[in-house]
Amino acid sequence: QAARLKKMEEEDKRQKAEFRKRMEKLISDFIQSSTQKKKKFDPMNKLERSILHDVVEVAGLTSFSFGDDDESRYVMIFKKVRAKNEDPGSYGGNETWVRDPNNSVMVSVPMDPVPSWGNL
């Protein structure tokens, strides 16, 4: 029984690590794209959204979850852009308002530079 439980835990850990690696690749591709400013992900469970939000935060991007119930919640990520004359140490009131795709909520997105994934 204990061995079976340990094997299940190891499999769960491996699947989470694989999911994180896939998300890191998608985020890296997103950062390198000069045409994409935002990306919508398919609905995912709470744990997957949490992992994605963490990857996005480490990359220096902005992410938000949208949706009414757990089965339909999805993540959108956004690149941040800083104004040329803005002090890099503060947001200086520079922000943009982004409406989610369902037009149900507006969110304020601080504007600062997009980091290079290689510098993380």
C-alpha positions in Angstrom: 0.0 0.0 0.0 2.8 2.5 1.0 4.8 1.6 -2.1 1.7 2.2 -4.3 1.1 5.5 -2.7 4.7 6.6 -3.1 4.6 5.6 -6.8 1.4 7.7 -7.3 3.0 10.7 -5.6 6.1 10.4 -7.8 3.9 10.2 -10.9 2.0 13.2 -9.8 5.2 15.1 -9.2 6.5 14.1 -12.7 3.3 15.2 -14.4 3.5 18.6 -12.6 7.1 19.0 -13.7 6.3 18.2 -17.3 3.4 20.6 -17.3 5.6 23.4 -15.9 8.2 22.7 -18.5 5.6 22.9 -21.3 4.3 26.2 -19.8 7.9 27.6 -19.6 8.4 26.8 -23.3 5.1 28.4 -24.3 5.9 31.5 -22.2 9.4 31.7 -23.8 7.9 31.5 -27.3 5.4 34.2 -26.3 8.1 36.5 -25.0 10.2 36.1 -28.2 7.2 36.8 -30.4 7.1 40.4 -31.7 3.5 40.1 -32.8 1.8 38.6 -29.7 1.0 41.1 -26.9 -1.4 38.7 -25.1 -2.2 35.0 -25.0 -5.3 33.2 -23.9 -4.9 29.6 -22.6 -7.5 26.9 -22.7 -9.4 26.3 -19.4 -7.4 24.4 -16.8 -7.7 23.3 -13.3 -6.7 25.3 -10.2 -3.3 23.6 -9.8 -2.4 24.1 -13.5 -3.5 27.8 -13.3 -1.3 28.2 -10.2 1.7 26.7 -12.0 1.1 28.9 -15.0 0.8 32.0 -12.9 4.0 31.2 -11.2 5.9 30.7 -14.5 4.5 34.0 -15.8 5.5 35.8 -12.7 9.1 34.5 -12.8 9.2 35.6 -16.5 8.2 39.1 -15.5 4.9 39.1 -17.3 1.3 39.7 -16.1 -1.4 37.1 -15.9 -5.0 37.0 -14.8 -7.6 34.2 -14.5 -11.0 34.6 -15.9 -14.2 32.5 -15.9 -17.2 31.9 -13.7 -16.6 28.4 -12.5 -13.6 26.1 -12.0 -14.2 24.1 -15.2 -14.3 27.3 -17.4 -11.6 29.3 -15.7 -8.7 30.2 -18.0 -5.5 32.3 -17.9 -4.6 35.2 -20.1 -1.1 36.6 -20.1 0.1 40.0 -21.2 3.4 41.5 -22.1 4.3 44.6 -20.1 5.7 47.7 -21.9 7.3 50.7 -20.2 7.1 54.2 -21.5 10.5 55.5 -22.8 10.5 58.4 -20.3 9.4 56.3 -17.3 11.7 55.8 -14.4 12.5 52.0 -14.4 12.2 52.0 -10.6 8.6 53.0 -10.4 5.4 52.6 -12.4 4.9 56.3 -12.3 1.2 56.0 -12.9 1.7 54.4 -16.3 -0.7 51.6 -16.7 -3.0 50.3 -19.3 -6.5 48.9 -18.9 -7.3 45.5 -20.4 -10.7 44.1 -20.9 -11.0 40.3 -20.6 -12.3 38.6 -23.8 -15.8 38.2 -22.3 -15.9 42.0 -21.6 -16.9 41.2 -18.0 -14.1 43.0 -16.2 -11.4 45.6 -16.8 -8.0 45.1 -15.1 -5.2 47.5 -14.7 -1.9 46.2 -16.0 1.3 48.0 -14.9 3.6 48.9 -17.7 7.3 48.0 -17.5 9.9 46.3 -19.8 9.5 42.7 -21.1 12.4 40.7 -19.6 14.6 38.3 -21.6 13.8 34.7 -20.5 17.6 34.1 -20.6 18.1 36.5 -17.8 15.9 34.7 -15.3 
